[in-house]
Amino acid sequence: MVLSLNVLPSVSFTSFVFGDSLVDAGNNHYLFTLSKADSPPYGIDFTTSGGKPTGRFTNGRTISDIVDEALGAKSFPPPYLAPNTSSDAILGGINYASGASGILDETGTLFAGKYVAQIGRVPLREQINYFEESRAYMVNVMGEKGTKKFLRQAIFSLTIGSNDILNYFQPSIPFIGQDKVPSTIFQHYMISNLTTQLKRLHGLGARKFIVVGVGPLGCIPFVRALHLVSGGKCSDEVNTFIRGYNKKLNVVLGDLNQKMGPEAIFVYANSYDIVIRIISQYRRYGFENADDPCCGGYFPPFVCYQGNHASTSSVLCNDRAKYVFWDAYHPTEAANVIIAEKLLNGDKTASSPINIRELYHYNLQ
């Protein structure tokens, strides 16, 4: 498909999305993987698809969808791997996120003794390789100068790290004969690899960044069940690790702002504190349940699936808007709406040094 420069002025918002299942818009549809959201009731409240699954790991929109919509996106960035994603979709942005992926290439790998099995997913490094391919197409159409100008105004969001931490605490198959490194070393390893990828994106022309901190995984139904944490409580061990990681991440982003500003800006999105507040004060936000998943039942294996008969379907709650968690890992659309609003319009406790709406209007020097 031919892309012409005269369509550029009509584009009001461009979003390039990187990350894991929290923001996957359907890339895992096109992978051989155990990590899929391609069957009902996933997408049951996604209006655009008429309630059919889109590959999003929730009942409706992701946080990224809601943010993009609020900032004037004409449509949601399509998944990069979808065969029907047209070339001119680049003008509105592309979604490269992949469920089960992590900052580290190894995340999403099952270890069983000397055998290694790959779960289909696209690690962050590979997601940015895909963006390089998209950029090469832009250069062919717009030229290098036009591409740089175009990318300066685009927003690049990264929502990743949760699976690295889940794998650290609870490998899908226990690490046999492998010693777990100390938590501080693993945090540093994550930060170091993420920083490398942020610098790669900067080198490719990205200038406006949103980097989302890891949420309180110690409170998700999966971790609560596996760590035998009673209702209303979270795993202190997991959440303490995450707070340490997020603190390091915030410092690194501050350093990048010092070194690369004012011609680039890195926004830290504090999802941890927002989600903790929702869980601890859930009734204030209109929820009735902040412990259990709406879909998949209250005990492992937490499979969220709608079969042909009631006897083969997973447990599904009566009112999805009253639950914080959609399945054992992911928030409901109702929770995502609250999180997105805080990140869009909140103060520095939600997003720093500016919020996402301010980032959209931010004039780079």
MOUR-V511061 format. One record per residue. SS is DSSP state (H for helix, E for strand, - for the rest). Layout:
BEGIN
SS + SS
END
This chain:
BEGIN
- + - + - + - + H + H + H + H + H + H + - + - + - + - + E + E + E + E + E + - + - + - + - + - + - + - + H + H + H + H + - + - + - + - + - + - + - + - + - + - + - + - + - + - + - + - + H + H + H + - + - + - + - + - + - + - + - + - + - + - + - + - + H + H + H + H + H + H + H + H + - + - + - + - + - + - + - + E + E + - + - + - + - + - + - + - + H + H + H + H + H + - + - + E + E + - + - + - + - + - + - + - + - + - + - + - + - + - + E + E + E + E + - + - + E + E + E + E + - + - + - + - + - + H + H + H + H + H + H + H + H + H + H + H + H + H + H + H + H + H + H + H + H + H + H + H + H + H + H + H + H + H + H + - + E + E + E + E + E + - + - + H + H + H + H + H + H + H + H + - + - + - + - + - + - + - + - + - + - + - + - + - + H + H + H + H + H + H + H + H + H + H + H + H + H + H + H + H + H + H + H + H + H + - + - + - + - + E + E + E + E + E + - + - + - + - + H + H + H + - + H + H + H + H + H + H + - + - + - + - + - + - + - + - + - + H + H + H + H + H + H + H + H + H + H + H + H + H + H + H + H + H + H + H + H + H + H + H + H + H + - + - + - + - + E + E + E + E + E + - + H + H + H + H + H + H + H + H + H + H + - + - + - + - + - + - + - + - + E + E + E + E + E + - + E + - + - + - + - + - + - + - + - + - + - + - + - + - + - + H + H + H + - + - + - + E + - + - + - + H + H + H + E + E + E + - + - + - + - + - + E + - + H + H + H + H + H + H + H + H + H + H + H + H + H + - + - + - + - + - + E + E + - + - + - + H + H + H + H + H + H + - + - + - + -
END
